Amino acid sequence: MPTRLLSIDPAARARFRPLLVLAAWYLAVGFGNRLLLWAVFGRDAGVSAAALGWILPLGAIDDAVESLYLLAPFALFLWLCRDRWYRSAPMRTVLRTGLFAWTFALLFVAVAEYFFFDEFDARFNLVSVDYLMYPTEVAGDISGEYPVGWVLLGCALFALLSSLWLARHLIRSAELPVRFHQRSRPMLWVGLAIGLLVTFFSTNTLGLSGNRVANELVANGPSSFFRALRTSEIDFRAYYATRAPADNLALLARQLDRGNGRFTQLAAGRLDRAFPARADGLGRLNVVLVTSESFGAEFSRLYGSQRDWTPQFDRLARRSLWFRHAYASGTRTVRGLEALTLSIPPIPTESIVRRPHNDHLATLGGVLRGLGYSASFLYGGYGYFDNMNAFYTANGYTVRDRSDLPHAPRFENIWGVADEDLFDMVLAHANERAASGQPFFIHVMTTSNHKPFTFRAGLEEYGVRPVHGGRESGVRYADYAQARFLSAAATHPWFRDTIFIIVADHGARVYGREEIPLRTYEIPLLFYSPAHIRPQRVDGLMTQIDVAPTLLGLLGLPYAAPWFGQDVLRTPEEGRLAFFAHNHEVGLLRGNTLAILGLHGKTVLRHYDAATDRYAAAPADAQLRDTAIASFQTAYELFQSRRFDLLPRASPH
């Protein structure tokens, strides 16, 4: 009886033949797309031609599995559709139309994957999920940067030709009548296969290489997208390696105790440290923190680049407190804002800026407000993007974005107004705050150094092309606008008693074979206040989460906060930590060893040679592994349990 039940007669095979044809078409497109991605991007990331011998077959398995999921609704239709309806002329029209839509969508997604890989060196991931939340900005960005019209036309023509050829199988599949019980047998096989795959197989399990890009080539794009959608906010304890919370707190207390603060809440499961006033501090100076979009160190000659696209910053750095080895925490703006604002390791997988219940946290603005400051956040775009306005408003900042610009901008595109216009708004806002007699803290987030890289005319002498200038024009414009802002600020009375901080939100793009390619994370960073800060080069490790405690150390004001960062000017260099996030992986760097935590409890140690940007397997280091787990797990648990807020300031004595 079971043998008879599972046997498939010719009529049923004919009915389900289109399913196999569409799956084969899906695999063919996936095969071609992998070859293209390898030829254009893979070879630069060290993926050899010999590696295609295992990348292509494993990728075909991923594609076959995903095709089964994507075609499951069509399989249900083939099973349930009555024979008389299926063989009718109107149904043939419906099927041909559906076939065209399938092939068109398949081709368009393949093209989209190519452009996404060009930008992020990866298949669809959390970035693609986040971008779907903001279709207006993303659609405008894409239409301004890529030949969307030609892509759509090309996909439509190719889909039309291929669907006309594939339609022959639809017609042939309707030639033989087939009863419901006959159709049920192949459907049973389809259902059984899906059930087994859902239970025992994940399309990310075949990424077995130590080369991240090779694993991305094996992966299936739609599957990667759906996995990112499913895991955009996950329970750390369910997916990552963990330790006992009390052991984590004890380990972190030993690590953070090097920073001279006094722990006040360890018994309550918190990491709050109280810092006394410093007699050598600068006092209550104003603070303007400029977070510069995609302003990576790779464009600065001062940081070793050959491109020399940031001459203004480089000149300014020589007159500033300049940090030579600074790193961003992530590859997205919200990760940079999270690190700078909260001094917390990047919780996988979604930034706190975008998470629910992110109000009343221990922000830099909150600490400064407790010291008598006003706190503001000014953004050149619409602040609903990435939840920025909501986050900063919920944490007590005065918020301004492009909709609050007091005059028509010189220039604007889909992402925001020109940085010049944003900085003019900053100057006006600083004047208002200074007139009140209250010290101010203004956090600025720029937008101009972003695709589609369009700018106003008249800046060609600075190397800025109005259109089609690409990343070079974006970086040069950001450099120009920042210098212009500081020059204008110098004419205002409050300038003398203000500290200006310029730092990137992240590097320009992610590239490299590693799960966390550290060279990508290098960023420029300086503190500038000519009347109060003498020029100095700092060569020690510095990250975005260290900016807030370093600033408070310079000011010398008493404060208490549960921050993970350290005042790098007064903390020993030996044993200093840096935290990173890339997609689902998070990492901790100490010295030249990087500990990486991934999904399903994965822990990996890698030796990093910064001089050559090369990685190698590192020997076991239980202490470093445990510190990484303790840091990210504790950050997650403090946030989730609402213990990352500001308590009344404890006495420093």
C-alpha positions as CSV (number, residue, x, y, z in Angstrom):
1,M,0.0,0.0,0.0
2,P,2.7,2.6,0.8
3,T,4.5,1.9,-2.5
4,R,1.3,2.4,-4.4
5,L,0.5,5.6,-2.5
6,L,3.9,7.1,-3.3
7,S,4.0,6.0,-7.0
8,I,3.4,8.7,-9.5
9,D,1.6,8.0,-12.8
10,P,2.4,9.8,-16.1
11,A,-0.6,12.1,-16.0
12,A,0.4,13.4,-12.5
13,R,4.0,13.8,-13.6
14,A,2.8,15.9,-16.5
15,R,0.7,18.1,-14.2
16,F,3.7,18.8,-11.9
17,R,6.2,19.2,-14.7
18,P,6.0,23.0,-14.7
19,L,7.0,22.9,-11.0
20,L,10.3,21.2,-12.0
21,V,10.8,23.4,-14.9
22,L,10.5,26.6,-12.8
23,A,12.8,25.1,-10.2
24,A,15.4,24.3,-12.9
25,W,15.1,27.8,-14.2
26,Y,15.6,29.2,-10.7
27,L,18.8,27.1,-10.3
28,A,20.1,28.2,-13.7
29,V,19.7,31.9,-12.8
30,G,21.3,31.2,-9.4
31,F,24.2,29.5,-11.1
32,G,24.8,32.4,-13.5
33,N,24.5,34.9,-10.8
34,R,27.1,33.1,-8.6
35,L,29.5,33.1,-11.4
36,L,29.0,36.8,-12.0
37,L,29.4,37.7,-8.3
38,W,32.5,35.6,-8.1
39,A,34.1,37.1,-11.2
40,V,33.4,40.7,-10.1
41,F,33.7,40.5,-6.3
42,G,34.8,37.1,-5.2
43,R,38.3,37.1,-6.7
44,D,39.1,40.4,-5.1
45,A,38.2,38.8,-1.7
46,G,40.5,35.9,-2.3
47,V,38.0,33.3,-3.6
48,S,40.0,31.2,-6.1
49,A,38.6,29.7,-9.2
50,A,39.2,26.3,-7.6
51,A,36.8,27.2,-4.9
52,L,34.0,27.2,-7.4
53,G,34.3,23.5,-7.4
54,W,32.5,23.4,-4.0
55,I,30.8,26.8,-4.1
56,L,28.6,26.1,-7.2
57,P,27.3,22.6,-6.1
58,L,26.6,23.8,-2.5
59,G,25.0,26.9,-3.9
60,A,22.8,24.8,-6.1
61,I,21.6,22.8,-3.1
62,D,20.7,26.1,-1.3
63,D,18.9,27.3,-4.5
64,A,17.0,24.0,-4.8
65,V,15.8,24.2,-1.2
66,E,14.7,27.8,-1.6
67,S,13.0,27.1,-4.9
68,L,10.9,24.5,-3.1
69,Y,9.8,27.0,-0.5
70,L,9.1,29.7,-3.1
71,L,7.2,27.4,-5.4
72,A,5.1,25.7,-2.6
73,P,2.1,27.9,-3.4
74,F,2.3,26.9,-7.0
75,A,2.5,23.3,-6.0
76,L,-0.6,23.7,-4.0
77,F,-2.4,25.2,-7.0
78,L,-1.4,22.3,-9.2
79,W,-2.7,19.9,-6.6
80,L,-6.0,21.6,-5.8
81,C,-7.0,23.1,-9.2
82,R,-9.7,20.9,-10.9
83,D,-8.7,19.3,-14.1
84,R,-11.4,21.0,-16.1
85,W,-10.4,24.4,-14.9
86,Y,-6.7,23.8,-15.3
87,R,-7.2,22.8,-19.0
88,S,-9.4,25.8,-19.8
89,A,-8.3,28.6,-22.1
90,P,-8.7,31.4,-19.5
91,M,-6.5,29.4,-17.1
92,R,-3.8,29.1,-19.7
93,T,-3.8,32.9,-19.9
94,V,-3.5,33.1,-16.1
95,L,-0.7,30.6,-16.1
96,R,1.2,32.4,-18.8
97,T,0.8,35.7,-16.9
98,G,2.0,34.1,-13.7
99,L,5.0,32.5,-15.6
100,F,6.0,35.9,-16.9
101,A,5.7,37.5,-13.4
102,W,7.8,34.6,-11.9
103,T,10.6,35.0,-14.4
104,F,10.6,38.8,-14.3
105,A,10.7,38.8,-10.4
106,L,13.5,36.2,-10.5
107,L,15.6,38.2,-12.9
108,F,15.0,41.5,-11.1
109,V,16.0,40.0,-7.7
110,A,19.2,38.6,-9.3
111,V,20.1,42.1,-10.6
112,A,19.2,43.6,-7.2
113,E,21.5,41.1,-5.6
114,Y,24.4,42.2,-7.8
115,F,24.0,45.9,-6.8
116,F,23.5,45.0,-3.2
117,F,26.7,42.9,-3.3
118,D,28.5,45.8,-4.9
119,E,27.6,48.0,-1.9
120,F,27.8,45.6,1.0
121,D,29.9,42.6,-0.2
122,A,27.1,40.3,0.9
123,R,23.8,38.7,0.0
124,F,20.6,40.4,1.3
125,N,21.0,40.9,5.0
126,L,19.7,43.0,7.9
127,V,20.4,46.2,5.9
128,S,18.0,45.1,3.2
129,V,15.4,44.4,5.8
130,D,15.9,47.8,7.4
131,Y,15.8,49.6,4.0
132,L,12.4,48.1,3.2
133,M,11.0,50.0,6.2
134,Y,11.8,53.3,4.3
135,P,10.7,52.8,0.7
136,T,10.6,56.5,-0.2
137,E,14.3,57.2,0.6
138,V,15.5,53.9,-0.7
139,A,13.6,54.1,-3.9
140,G,14.9,57.7,-4.5
141,D,18.4,56.6,-3.7
142,I,18.2,53.6,-6.2
143,S,16.6,55.6,-8.9
144,G,19.3,58.3,-8.6
145,E,22.2,55.9,-8.5
146,Y,21.3,53.0,-10.8
147,P,19.8,52.7,-14.3
148,V,16.5,51.4,-13.0
149,G,14.5,52.0,-16.2
150,W,17.0,50.0,-18.3
151,V,17.1,47.2,-15.7
152,L,13.4,46.9,-15.7
153,L,13.2,46.9,-19.4
154,G,15.9,44.3,-19.8
155,C,14.4,42.1,-17.2
156,A,10.9,42.4,-18.8
157,L,12.2,41.5,-22.3
158,F,14.3,38.6,-21.1
159,A,11.3,37.4,-18.9
160,L,9.0,37.6,-21.9
161,L,11.3,35.6,-24.1
162,S,12.0,33.0,-21.5
163,S,8.3,32.7,-20.4
164,L,7.2,32.1,-24.0
165,W,9.7,29.2,-24.2
166,L,8.7,27.9,-20.8
167,A,4.9,28.2,-21.6
168,R,5.2,25.1,-23.8
169,H,5.6,23.0,-20.7
170,L,2.4,24.5,-19.3
171,I,0.5,23.5,-22.4
172,R,1.9,20.0,-22.4
173,S,1.1,19.6,-18.7
174,A,-2.6,20.1,-19.4
175,E,-2.8,17.5,-22.2
176,L,-3.5,14.5,-20.0
177,P,-6.5,14.5,-17.6
178,V,-5.5,13.7,-14.0
179,R,-7.7,13.0,-11.0
180,F,-7.3,14.4,-7.5
181,H,-6.0,11.2,-5.9
182,Q,-3.4,11.0,-8.7
183,R,-2.4,14.6,-8.1
184,S,-2.1,13.9,-4.3
185,R,0.8,11.5,-4.7
186,P,3.4,14.0,-6.0
187,M,2.0,16.6,-3.6
188,L,2.7,14.2,-0.8
189,W,6.4,14.1,-1.9
190,V,6.5,17.9,-2.0
191,G,5.0,18.2,1.5
192,L,7.3,15.6,2.9
193,A,10.3,17.3,1.4
194,I,9.3,20.7,2.8
195,G,8.6,19.2,6.2
196,L,12.0,17.6,6.4
197,L,13.9,20.7,5.2
198,V,12.1,23.0,7.7
199,T,13.0,20.6,10.5
200,F,16.6,19.6,9.7
201,F,18.1,22.1,7.1
202,S,18.9,25.7,7.1
203,T,20.3,27.4,3.9
204,N,23.1,29.1,5.9
205,T,24.6,25.8,7.2
206,L,26.5,25.2,4.0
207,G,28.8,28.2,4.4
208,L,31.7,26.2,5.7
209,S,34.6,28.4,4.5
210,G,36.8,30.7,6.6
211,N,36.3,33.3,3.9
212,R,33.1,35.3,4.5
213,V,32.6,36.3,0.9
214,A,32.9,32.6,-0.2
215,N,30.1,31.8,2.2
216,E,28.1,34.7,0.8
217,L,28.5,33.2,-2.7
218,V,27.2,29.9,-1.5
219,A,24.2,31.5,0.2
220,N,20.8,32.0,-1.5
221,G,19.8,35.7,-1.6
222,P,16.0,35.4,-0.8
223,S,16.8,32.8,1.9
224,S,19.3,35.2,3.4
225,F,16.7,38.0,3.3
226,F,14.0,35.9,5.0
227,R,16.5,34.7,7.7
228,A,17.4,38.4,8.4
229,L,13.7,39.3,8.6
230,R,13.1,36.5,11.0
231,T,16.1,37.3,13.2
232,S,16.2,41.1,13.2
233,E,15.3,41.1,16.9
234,I,16.2,37.9,18.6
235,D,16.8,36.7,22.2
236,F,20.6,36.8,22.7
237,R,20.4,33.9,25.1
238,A,18.6,31.7,22.6
239,Y,21.1,32.1,19.8
240,Y,24.5,33.1,21.2
241,A,26.9,31.6,23.6
242,T,26.1,32.7,27.2
243,R,27.5,32.5,30.7
244,A,26.0,33.0,34.2
245,P,25.0,36.7,34.6
246,A,26.8,37.0,38.0
247,D,30.0,35.7,36.5
248,N,29.7,38.1,33.6
249,L,29.3,41.1,36.0
250,A,32.3,40.0,38.0
251,L,34.5,39.7,34.9
252,L,33.4,43.0,33.5
253,A,33.9,44.8,36.8
254,R,37.5,43.6,36.8
255,Q,37.9,44.9,33.2
256,L,36.2,48.3,33.8
257,D,37.9,48.9,37.1
258,R,41.0,49.9,35.2
259,G,39.2,53.2,34.4
260,N,39.3,54.7,37.9
261,G,35.5,54.9,38.4
262,R,33.8,53.6,41.5
263,F,31.1,50.9,41.1
264,T,27.9,51.9,42.8
265,Q,25.3,49.2,41.8
266,L,27.1,45.9,41.3
267,A,25.0,44.3,44.0
268,A,21.9,45.3,42.0
269,G,23.2,43.7,38.8
270,R,24.3,47.0,37.2
271,L,27.6,48.3,35.9
272,D,27.2,52.0,37.0
273,R,30.4,53.7,37.8
274,A,30.7,57.1,39.6
275,F,33.5,59.5,38.6
276,P,34.6,62.4,40.7
277,A,35.2,65.9,39.5
278,R,38.7,66.5,38.3
279,A,40.7,69.6,39.2
280,D,42.5,69.5,35.9
281,G,39.2,69.3,33.9
282,L,38.2,71.9,31.3
283,G,34.9,72.6,33.0
284,R,31.4,73.1,31.5
285,L,32.4,73.8,27.9
286,N,29.8,73.6,25.1
287,V,30.0,70.4,23.0
288,V,29.2,70.0,19.3
289,L,29.5,66.3,18.2
290,V,29.5,66.0,14.4
291,T,28.7,62.4,13.2
292,S,29.8,62.5,9.6
293,E,28.1,60.1,7.2
294,S,30.4,57.3,5.8
295,F,33.5,59.4,6.5
296,G,35.9,56.5,6.6
297,A,39.6,56.6,7.4
298,E,40.4,55.1,4.0
299,F,40.0,58.5,2.4
300,S,42.4,60.4,4.6
301,R,46.1,60.7,3.8
302,L,46.7,61.3,7.5
303,Y,45.5,57.7,8.1
304,G,47.7,56.3,5.4
305,S,45.4,56.5,2.4
306,Q,46.7,57.4,-1.1
307,R,43.5,59.2,-2.1
308,D,43.9,62.4,0.0
309,W,40.2,63.2,-0.2
310,T,40.0,64.9,3.2
311,P,42.6,67.6,3.2
312,Q,40.6,69.9,5.5
313,F,40.1,67.3,8.1
314,D,43.8,66.3,7.9
315,R,44.9,69.9,8.5
316,L,42.4,70.3,11.4
317,A,43.6,67.0,13.0
318,R,47.1,68.4,13.3
319,R,45.7,71.2,15.4
320,S,43.5,68.9,17.5
321,L,43.4,66.0,19.9
322,W,43.7,63.5,17.1
323,F,43.1,59.7,17.5
324,R,45.1,57.8,15.0
325,H,43.6,54.3,15.6
326,A,39.9,54.8,15.9
327,Y,37.2,52.3,15.0
328,A,33.4,52.4,14.5
329,S,31.2,49.8,16.1
330,G,29.2,48.8,13.0
331,T,28.4,49.4,9.4
332,R,25.2,51.4,9.8
333,T,24.4,54.9,10.9
334,V,22.2,53.6,13.8
335,R,25.2,51.6,15.1
336,G,27.4,54.6,15.2
337,L,24.7,56.7,16.9
338,E,24.1,53.9,19.4
339,A,27.8,53.7,20.3
340,L,28.4,57.4,20.5
341,T,25.1,58.1,22.5
342,L,25.0,55.1,24.8
343,S,28.7,53.9,25.1
344,I,27.4,50.3,24.9
345,P,28.6,47.3,22.8
346,P,26.5,46.7,19.7
347,I,23.8,44.3,20.8
348,P,23.1,41.7,18.1
349,T,21.3,41.9,15.8
350,E,19.4,45.2,15.8
351,S,20.5,48.6,17.1
352,I,19.0,50.0,20.2
353,V,18.0,53.1,18.3
354,R,15.5,51.0,16.4
355,R,14.4,48.7,19.2
356,P,11.2,49.1,21.3
357,H,11.5,50.4,24.9
358,N,14.5,52.5,24.1
359,D,13.5,55.5,26.2
360,H,15.0,57.0,29.3
361,L,18.4,55.4,28.7
362,A,21.9,56.4,29.9
363,T,22.7,58.7,27.0
364,L,25.5,61.1,26.7
365,G,22.9,63.9,26.4
366,G,21.2,62.6,29.6
367,V,24.5,62.7,31.6
368,L,25.2,66.2,30.3
369,R,21.6,67.4,31.1
370,G,22.3,66.2,34.7
371,L,25.3,68.6,34.7
372,G,23.2,71.6,33.6
373,Y,23.5,71.3,29.8
374,S,20.8,71.4,27.2
375,A,20.9,68.5,24.7
376,S,19.9,68.5,21.1
377,F,20.0,66.2,18.1
378,L,20.0,67.8,14.6
379,Y,19.7,65.7,11.4
380,G,19.9,66.6,7.7
381,G,17.2,64.2,6.6
382,Y,13.8,63.3,7.9
383,G,14.3,61.9,11.4
384,Y,11.7,59.2,11.1
385,F,14.3,57.3,9.1
386,D,15.9,54.6,11.3
387,N,13.7,55.9,14.2
388,M,16.2,58.7,15.0
389,N,13.7,61.4,16.0
390,A,11.7,59.0,18.2
391,F,14.8,57.7,19.9
392,Y,16.3,61.0,20.7
393,T,13.0,62.6,21.7
394,A,12.3,59.7,24.0
395,N,15.6,60.3,25.7
396,G,15.2,64.0,26.4
397,Y,16.9,65.7,23.4
398,T,15.5,68.6,21.5
399,V,15.2,67.3,18.0
400,R,15.5,69.1,14.7
401,D,15.6,67.7,11.1
402,R,15.2,68.9,7.6
403,S,11.6,69.8,8.1
404,D,12.7,72.4,10.7
405,L,15.1,74.2,8.3
406,P,14.2,78.0,8.6
407,H,14.9,78.7,4.9
408,A,14.9,77.0,1.5
409,P,18.0,74.8,1.3
410,R,20.8,75.4,-1.2
411,F,20.4,71.8,-2.3
412,E,18.6,68.7,-1.3
413,N,18.1,65.1,-2.5
414,I,16.1,62.1,-1.3
415,W,18.4,61.6,1.7
416,G,18.5,65.2,3.1
417,V,19.5,68.8,2.7
418,A,23.0,69.7,1.9
419,D,25.4,69.6,4.9
420,E,26.0,73.3,4.4
421,D,22.3,73.9,5.2
422,L,22.4,71.5,8.1
423,F,25.4,73.3,9.6
424,D,23.7,76.7,9.2
425,M,20.8,75.3,11.3
426,V,23.4,74.1,13.8
427,L,24.9,77.6,14.1
428,A,21.4,79.2,14.5
429,H,20.5,76.6,17.2
430,A,23.8,77.1,19.0
431,N,23.1,80.9,19.0
432,E,19.8,80.3,20.6
433,R,21.2,78.0,23.3
434,A,24.1,80.3,24.0
435,A,21.7,83.2,24.5
436,S,20.1,81.4,27.4
437,G,23.4,81.3,29.3
438,Q,23.2,77.5,29.6
439,P,26.0,75.3,28.2
440,F,24.8,73.2,25.3
441,F,25.4,69.8,23.8
442,I,24.5,69.5,20.1
443,H,24.8,66.1,18.3
444,V,24.8,66.5,14.5
445,M,24.1,63.8,12.0
446,T,25.0,64.6,8.3
447,T,23.6,63.0,5.2
448,S,25.3,64.4,2.1
449,N,28.1,61.7,1.7
450,H,25.6,59.1,0.6
451,K,24.3,57.8,-2.7
452,P,23.1,59.2,-5.1
453,F,26.0,61.6,-4.5
454,T,24.4,64.7,-5.9
455,F,25.5,68.3,-4.8
456,R,25.0,71.9,-5.7
457,A,27.1,73.4,-8.5
458,G,30.0,75.8,-7.8
459,L,32.2,73.5,-5.7
460,E,34.2,72.0,-8.5
461,E,37.4,73.7,-7.2
462,Y,37.1,71.4,-4.1
463,G,36.8,68.4,-6.3
464,V,33.0,68.1,-5.9
465,R,31.1,67.3,-9.0
466,P,27.3,68.2,-8.9
467,V,26.3,64.8,-10.3
468,H,28.0,61.5,-11.1
469,G,30.8,62.4,-8.8
470,G,30.5,59.2,-6.8
471,R,32.0,58.5,-3.4
472,E,34.9,60.9,-4.1
473,S,32.6,63.9,-4.4
474,G,30.7,62.8,-1.4
475,V,33.8,62.6,0.8
476,R,35.3,65.8,-0.5
477,Y,32.0,67.6,0.0
478,A,31.7,66.4,3.6
479,D,35.3,67.6,4.2
480,Y,34.5,71.0,2.7
481,A,31.3,71.4,4.6
482,Q,32.8,70.6,8.0
483,A,35.7,73.0,7.4
484,R,33.2,75.7,6.3
485,F,31.1,75.1,9.5
486,L,34.1,75.4,11.8
487,S,35.2,78.6,10.0
488,A,31.8,80.1,10.5
489,A,31.5,78.9,14.1
490,A,34.8,80.8,14.9
491,T,33.0,84.1,14.3
492,H,30.5,83.4,17.1
493,P,31.2,84.3,20.8
494,W,30.5,80.8,22.0
495,F,33.2,79.3,19.8
496,R,36.0,79.8,22.2
497,D,34.4,77.7,25.0
498,T,33.2,74.9,22.8
499,I,34.7,71.4,22.1
500,F,34.0,70.2,18.5
501,I,34.2,66.5,17.9
502,I,34.3,65.1,14.4
503,V,33.8,61.4,13.9
504,A,32.4,59.1,11.2
505,D,29.2,57.1,11.9
506,H,30.9,54.2,10.0
507,G,33.2,53.5,7.1
508,A,32.2,53.9,3.5
509,R,31.3,50.2,2.9
510,V,32.0,46.7,4.1
511,Y,34.5,44.7,2.1
512,G,36.8,41.8,2.8
513,R,36.7,38.1,3.3
514,E,36.4,38.1,7.0
515,E,33.1,38.0,9.0
516,I,34.2,41.2,10.7
517,P,36.7,43.0,8.3
518,L,38.3,45.4,10.7
519,R,40.0,47.6,8.1
520,T,36.5,48.6,7.0
521,Y,35.8,49.9,10.5
522,E,38.6,52.4,10.7
523,I,37.3,56.0,11.0
524,P,38.7,59.5,11.6
525,L,38.2,61.1,15.0
526,L,39.3,64.4,16.6
527,F,38.5,66.7,19.5
528,Y,39.0,70.4,18.6
529,S,39.0,73.4,20.9
530,P,42.0,75.6,20.1
531,A,41.6,77.7,23.3
532,H,41.5,74.6,25.6
533,I,42.9,71.5,24.0
534,R,46.6,71.5,22.8
535,P,47.4,69.5,19.7
536,Q,48.2,65.9,20.5
537,R,48.3,62.6,18.6
538,V,46.9,59.6,20.4
539,D,48.0,56.2,19.0
540,G,46.2,53.9,21.4
541,L,43.0,52.0,20.5
542,M,39.9,54.2,20.5
543,T,36.4,53.3,19.5
544,Q,33.1,55.1,19.3
545,I,31.9,53.8,22.7
546,D,34.9,55.5,24.3
547,V,34.0,59.0,23.0
548,A,31.5,59.8,25.7
549,P,33.7,58.8,28.7
550,T,36.7,60.4,27.1
551,L,34.8,63.7,26.7
552,L,33.6,63.6,30.3
553,G,37.1,63.0,31.4
554,L,38.3,66.0,29.5
555,L,35.6,68.2,31.0
556,G,36.4,66.8,34.5
557,L,32.8,66.9,35.6
558,P,31.4,64.4,38.1
559,Y,29.0,61.9,36.7
560,A,27.7,58.3,37.0
561,A,26.6,56.0,34.2
562,P,26.6,52.3,33.3
563,W,28.8,52.9,30.3
564,F,31.1,50.2,28.8
565,G,33.5,52.7,27.3
566,Q,36.7,54.1,28.9
567,D,38.4,57.4,29.1
568,V,41.2,56.5,26.8
569,L,43.4,59.4,28.0
570,R,43.5,58.0,31.5
571,T,43.1,54.2,31.0
572,P,46.1,51.9,30.4
573,E,46.4,50.9,26.8
574,E,47.2,47.3,27.6
575,G,44.1,45.2,27.6
576,R,41.8,47.8,26.1
577,L,38.8,46.4,24.2
578,A,37.0,47.3,21.0
579,F,33.5,46.1,20.1
580,F,32.1,45.4,16.6
581,A,29.0,44.2,14.8
582,H,28.4,43.0,11.3
583,N,25.0,41.5,10.4
584,H,24.5,38.7,12.9
585,E,28.2,38.5,14.0
586,V,29.6,40.5,16.9
587,G,33.2,40.7,17.9
588,L,35.6,41.9,20.5
589,L,39.2,43.0,19.8
590,R,41.9,42.9,22.4
591,G,45.4,43.5,21.3
592,N,45.7,41.6,18.0
593,T,43.1,38.9,18.8
594,L,39.5,39.1,17.7
595,A,36.8,37.0,19.4
596,I,33.7,36.6,17.2
597,L,30.3,35.4,18.4
598,G,27.8,34.2,15.9
599,L,24.4,32.5,15.7
600,H,23.9,29.1,17.2
601,G,26.5,29.6,19.9
602,K,29.4,29.9,17.5
603,T,32.6,31.4,19.0
604,V,35.8,31.9,16.9
605,L,39.1,33.5,17.7
606,R,41.2,35.2,15.0
607,H,44.6,36.8,15.0
608,Y,44.6,40.1,13.2
609,D,47.7,41.8,11.7
610,A,46.7,45.4,11.3
611,A,49.8,46.2,9.2
612,T,49.0,43.7,6.5
613,D,45.2,43.4,7.2
614,R,45.5,39.7,7.4
615,Y,43.8,37.2,9.7
616,A,44.9,33.8,11.0
617,A,43.5,31.2,13.4
618,A,44.3,32.2,17.0
619,P,45.1,29.8,19.9
620,A,42.4,29.1,22.4
621,D,41.9,32.0,24.9
622,A,39.1,31.2,27.4
623,Q,39.5,34.5,29.1
624,L,39.0,36.6,25.9
625,R,36.1,34.4,24.8
626,D,34.4,34.8,28.2
627,T,35.0,38.5,28.1
628,A,33.3,38.7,24.7
629,I,30.4,36.7,25.9
630,A,30.1,38.7,29.1
631,S,30.2,42.0,27.3
632,F,27.5,41.4,24.7
633,Q,25.3,39.3,26.9
634,T,25.4,41.8,29.7
635,A,24.7,44.7,27.4
636,Y,21.7,42.9,26.1
637,E,20.4,42.0,29.5
638,L,20.9,45.5,31.0
639,F,18.9,47.0,28.1
640,Q,16.2,44.3,28.2
641,S,15.7,44.6,32.0
642,R,15.7,48.4,31.9
643,R,18.9,48.7,33.9
644,F,20.7,50.8,31.4
645,D,19.2,54.1,32.6
646,L,20.6,56.9,34.7
647,L,20.3,56.8,38.5
648,P,20.6,59.8,40.8
649,R,24.3,60.6,40.8
650,A,26.1,58.8,43.7
651,S,28.6,60.7,45.8
652,P,32.1,60.4,44.4
653,H,33.6,60.2,47.9
